[in-house]
């Protein structure tokens, strides 16, 4: 056992295996859910996601399975690895893993990430667009965001203009810690033209980075939703010039 650390927040994950290193942003929730994705700067797997074992900060070590998901465009495969990790401090987490199918080994490290300039706030209004990275069917959603609940919580309503509707919630975590840039997310996709269907839950965060270059890397505030069981990350953005 070691000292307890508050690790809820935004982190950058680096994974090294077979001589290659990939990095990607994500978040750890107050309950220890740790979700990450690869941005388009990692072209071998843009949109692929990883779920680490629960990291709560209540102990200086953790273990369990890492689940990795490929996007539908890259095959939609799921991988598993046994992992052990250590919370070295409030700003350093590291560990190692071994793939359960082929025995491949590697290491991972987490460092704090500050993706947003300024304070987290509820994004509101119409004119937002949403796209899922790595979907096999192009589906651009027209989205309206509304402030809801406490702090910077939001609700989402949208459509692709044909036969897909989307609705959901972004509930800011942290209770009175209204500066925490972590949201509990639940999004439901309904209709035959949706690139995904059903309800997805996971984590979200705001950033000034267009991680998938869907908006030409234009300046602005972007909202991401990372599902906890697939590689269907939703990027929400205001088109440049609007």
C-alpha angles and dihedrals in degrees: 000000000000140000119311116249131191102235100165109123144063120330141174116228123210120190123190124191136144091006095304130105127202127185135196143164128248145129145257116220127219087256092054100257106151117196128172140169139197116248124217089267083076096059096177090071113007107175096015111138138210132201114202124202114276111290111193104157091231089112133026093238139048138176140184140098128328110211118202125192129196119213118256088251091059096045104281094250124166124216133190132202134178109239140189123189145175131216098219095179140329087285104038132060124166141165150144136249144193123208112240095217106045104010095243111162133206147147135247135199134190126207128180115268127204101196097164130065108216129000127331110253140172109272111220145182139043128290096072120131128208131200135173114228115232096013115151090220119056107233121167113193123208104218138194118197123201129188109247140170122356131342111344100344119145142191123216131212125174152144139200090224094249121056107327127092127180132195133170153134136252107200113190114230128219104066104227090005092093092169093068108117095210125106131190103228133203118174128175122201117197129181144052096269096054116114087221131020137208132028121318124192129192142101135312139192141179124242143166091229126096092214094182096037089235090141098040090263089286121170115265144089118297130193123210132194117197115194119219096223111035145027098256103117114180118217117197119194144158109242113250112263094033 
